[in-house]
Amino acid sequence: MTTVSVIATVYNEGESLRRLLDSLAAQTRLPDEVVICDGGSRDNTVAILESYRERLPNLRVIVEPGANISRGRNVAIAAARGPILAATDAGVRLSPHWLAELVAPFEEDRSGRVKAVAGFFVPDAEGIFQTAMAATVLPLADEIDERTFLPSSRSVAFTKETWQRAGGYPEWLDYCEDLIFDFRVNAQCADCPTVFVWRPEAQVHFRPRTSLRSFWAQYYRYARGDGKADLWRKRHLIRYITYFVLIPALVGHALWGFFARPLGWLGLLAGVIAYCARPWRRLGRLGADLSPATWIAAAALVPLIRLVGDVAKMAGYPVGLRWRRQNRHRAEIHWQGRMSKE
């Protein structure tokens, strides 16, 4: 059987780390080793890791003060002994068959052509707000196009050789680092749309944000990372045009237009419906057990969550662009990948 190392990086995770460690110890296919890099936590994170040595006898803890997410992952991977690496994050809960499903394509392949496997993450929501948040920001598995899917490093596996050829995770980035890594992995195969084998059964359960404030901070940082990495130019441009040109025009027609006032209101209503239609459909599935009143309350939160996320992105993206302009001398930011501009 192939030797598999599970890697992760942590920082000030505290008690939330137990969800990951408990689910790792309960895997149907146990990892041959678990390598976790701590970025210099000031809480009890390292003590909690050490307390799991009996349940995870092959656990290795490396403390690297000041390490960001990319550096932490690279340190853990470099120290790992296995030729197959399975990456995940603190704060998630792994399905019992997560590791077995994630490494199955490597073990089933006799030709050595499988280089990377994309797992999936599903919401682990509690209450109205988290259910609405999950429906708004997290796609469902049947919405994924496996030919273009770029996996989160909450649930992904790859060979150590693939990691080396990709140059590791980009340590100059604090957010969106897994997307750049995905691009670099896919760049290793010029004749195929993706290197990643799609394995949606390899699931991690991810808990959405619990407040608008924490959600705003999360999406601000994501967008700042987009600006640093020069990602998704068109998407961000469309967002600015929508909020600073299209919506003001519709509001103007709705409030002050003489003949076009009804069209302005219809345009605004149609825009809200179109913008929230997919989250509302997801909510119909995620909230199947909710009462009608609770479902309506969750549905009412969707437009607010989308608005807060968009404002956070519009605030964070220019900050990232400014950082990029100020750091053009750093050769490592000029990574290759046409997909980054789309």
TISE-580967 format. One record per residue (C-alpha): residue in one letter; x negated, y, z negated. Coordinates in steps of 0.2 Angstrom, whole numbers, padded with zeros to 4 digits, always signed. Layout:
BEGIN
AXYZ
...
# end
This chain:
BEGIN
M+0000+0000+0000
T-0006+0018+0004
T-0013+0028-0010
V-0003+0043-0013
S-0007+0058-0023
V+0007+0070-0029
I+0001+0088-0031
A+0008+0104-0038
T+0003+0121-0045
V+0010+0129-0060
Y+0010+0145-0070
N+0019+0149-0086
E+0033+0136-0083
G+0035+0131-0101
E+0050+0119-0104
S+0057+0120-0086
L+0042+0109-0081
R+0050+0094-0090
R+0063+0092-0076
L+0049+0089-0063
L+0038+0078-0075
D+0053+0067-0081
S+0059+0064-0063
L+0041+0060-0057
A+0040+0047-0071
A+0057+0040-0065
Q+0052+0037-0047
T+0056+0021-0039
R+0039+0022-0030
L+0027+0029-0043
P+0013+0040-0037
D-0005+0033-0038
E-0010+0049-0046
V-0003+0066-0050
V-0014+0081-0049
I-0008+0098-0056
C-0017+0114-0056
D-0012+0127-0069
G-0016+0145-0064
G-0021+0150-0082
S-0004+0149-0091
R-0002+0159-0107
D+0013+0149-0113
N+0014+0130-0118
T+0013+0124-0100
V-0003+0115-0102
A+0002+0107-0118
I+0018+0100-0110
L+0008+0093-0096
E-0004+0084-0108
S+0011+0077-0118
Y+0016+0067-0102
R+0000+0057-0101
E+0008+0041-0108
R+0022+0042-0096
L+0011+0048-0081
P-0006+0039-0085
N-0013+0045-0069
L-0010+0063-0072
R-0024+0075-0070
V-0023+0093-0075
I-0035+0106-0068
V-0035+0124-0076
E-0040+0137-0063
P-0037+0154-0071
G-0031+0167-0059
A-0026+0155-0045
N-0011+0160-0035
I+0001+0147-0027
S-0010+0143-0012
R-0026+0142-0022
G-0018+0131-0035
R-0012+0119-0021
N-0029+0119-0012
V-0038+0115-0029
A-0026+0101-0033
I-0027+0094-0015
A-0046+0095-0015
A-0047+0085-0031
A-0035+0072-0026
R-0041+0055-0021
G-0027+0049-0010
P-0027+0051+0009
I-0008+0055+0008
L-0003+0070-0002
A+0015+0074-0007
A+0018+0092-0013
T+0031+0098-0024
D+0035+0113-0036
A+0038+0116-0054
G+0056+0119-0059
V+0063+0106-0047
R+0071+0089-0051
L+0066+0075-0039
S+0078+0062-0033
P+0073+0044-0039
H+0068+0039-0021
W+0060+0055-0017
L+0042+0049-0015
A+0047+0032-0008
E+0056+0041+0006
L+0043+0054+0009
V+0029+0042+0011
A+0039+0029+0021
P+0035+0036+0038
F+0016+0034+0034
E+0018+0016+0029
E+0029+0011+0043
D+0018+0019+0056
R+0004+0007+0062
S-0003+0019+0075
G-0008+0033+0063
R+0002+0045+0073
V+0012+0052+0058
K+0002+0067+0051
A+0016+0075+0041
V+0033+0072+0034
A+0046+0085+0030
G+0058+0082+0015
F+0072+0092+0010
F+0079+0102-0005
V+0097+0103-0011
P+0105+0115-0024
D+0106+0110-0042
A+0119+0123-0046
E+0128+0126-0062
G+0143+0138-0064
I+0151+0151-0052
F+0136+0162-0049
Q+0124+0148-0045
T+0136+0139-0034
A+0139+0155-0024
M+0120+0158-0023
A+0117+0141-0017
A+0130+0143-0003
T+0123+0159+0002
V+0104+0155+0003
L+0102+0137+0005
P+0106+0127+0021
L+0114+0110+0021
A+0105+0095+0029
D+0117+0094+0044
E+0113+0112+0048
I+0094+0108+0051
D+0087+0106+0068
E+0073+0094+0065
R+0063+0100+0080
T+0060+0117+0073
F+0062+0114+0054
L+0048+0121+0044
P+0048+0112+0027
S+0046+0121+0010
S+0031+0114+0000
R+0044+0109-0013
S+0046+0093-0003
V+0033+0089+0010
A+0019+0076+0013
F+0004+0076+0024
T-0013+0068+0026
K-0028+0075+0018
E-0036+0076+0036
T-0021+0087+0042
W-0023+0098+0027
Q-0042+0100+0031
R-0038+0104+0049
A-0025+0117+0045
G-0038+0126+0034
G-0028+0123+0018
Y-0015+0134+0011
P-0019+0153+0015
E-0026+0160-0001
W-0024+0178+0004
L-0005+0176+0003
D+0005+0175-0013
Y+0022+0171-0004
C+0027+0163+0012
E+0011+0153+0011
D+0020+0137+0015
L+0026+0144+0032
I+0009+0149+0037
F+0003+0131+0032
D+0017+0124+0042
F+0012+0134+0058
R-0006+0128+0056
V+0000+0110+0055
N+0011+0111+0070
A-0003+0120+0080
Q-0013+0104+0079
C-0001+0096+0092
A+0000+0107+0107
D+0012+0095+0117
C+0026+0093+0103
P+0038+0105+0095
T+0033+0099+0078
V+0021+0088+0069
F+0033+0085+0054
V+0044+0069+0054
W+0061+0074+0047
R+0066+0064+0031
P+0081+0072+0023
E+0083+0058+0011
A+0067+0064+0002
Q+0076+0077-0009
V+0072+0088-0023
H+0085+0097-0033
F+0082+0116-0033
R+0090+0127-0046
P+0096+0144-0038
R+0092+0161-0046
T+0104+0165-0061
S+0105+0183-0059
L+0105+0197-0045
R+0090+0205-0053
S+0079+0189-0052
F+0086+0186-0034
W+0082+0203-0029
A+0064+0201-0035
Q+0063+0184-0026
Y+0068+0191-0009
Y+0058+0206-0011
R+0042+0196-0013
Y+0047+0184+0001
A+0049+0199+0013
R+0033+0207+0007
G+0025+0190+0011
D+0033+0191+0028
G+0025+0208+0031
K+0008+0202+0025
A+0008+0187+0036
D+0017+0196+0051
L+0032+0184+0051
W+0049+0186+0058
R+0047+0203+0067
K+0063+0202+0076
R+0073+0196+0061
H+0068+0211+0051
L+0070+0223+0065
I+0088+0217+0068
R+0092+0219+0049
Y+0086+0237+0050
I+0096+0241+0065
T+0112+0233+0058
Y+0111+0243+0041
F+0104+0260+0048
V+0113+0261+0065
L+0127+0249+0067
I+0135+0249+0050
P+0134+0268+0049
A+0142+0270+0066
L+0157+0258+0061
V+0159+0268+0044
G+0159+0284+0054
H+0173+0278+0066
A+0183+0270+0051
L+0183+0286+0041
W+0182+0301+0053
G+0186+0293+0070
F+0202+0300+0078
F+0206+0287+0091
A+0193+0274+0086
R+0197+0273+0067
P+0206+0256+0068
L+0192+0249+0078
G+0180+0255+0065
W+0189+0246+0051
L+0191+0230+0062
G+0173+0231+0066
L+0168+0231+0048
L+0180+0217+0043
A+0174+0206+0058
G+0156+0210+0053
V+0159+0204+0035
I+0168+0188+0040
A+0155+0184+0053
Y+0141+0187+0041
C+0149+0177+0027
A+0157+0163+0037
R+0143+0150+0035
P+0141+0153+0016
W+0160+0151+0014
R+0160+0135+0024
R+0146+0128+0013
L+0155+0134-0002
G+0170+0123+0004
R+0158+0108+0002
L+0148+0113-0013
G+0163+0119-0023
A+0175+0105-0018
D+0178+0102-0037
L+0181+0120-0041
S+0198+0126-0045
P+0206+0138-0032
A+0203+0153-0044
T+0185+0149-0047
W+0182+0146-0028
I+0189+0163-0024
A+0178+0171-0038
A+0163+0162-0030
A+0168+0167-0012
A+0169+0185-0018
L+0151+0185-0024
V+0144+0179-0007
P+0145+0197+0002
L+0137+0205-0014
I+0123+0192-0014
R+0120+0194+0005
L+0119+0213+0002
V+0107+0212-0012
G+0096+0200-0002
D+0096+0211+0013
V+0091+0227+0003
A+0077+0217-0006
K+0070+0211+0011
M+0071+0229+0018
A+0062+0236+0003
G+0049+0222+0003
Y+0044+0220+0021
P+0036+0238+0024
V+0026+0235+0008
G+0019+0220+0016
L+0016+0228+0032
R+0006+0242+0023
W-0004+0229+0014
R-0008+0221+0031
R-0014+0237+0039
Q-0025+0241+0024
N-0033+0223+0024
R-0036+0222+0043
H-0054+0219+0039
R-0050+0202+0031
A-0052+0190+0046
E-0042+0177+0038
I-0026+0186+0040
H-0027+0185+0059
W-0021+0168+0060
Q-0015+0160+0076
G+0003+0156+0080
R+0016+0163+0092
M+0030+0157+0081
S+0026+0170+0068
K+0032+0184+0079
E+0049+0177+0083
# end
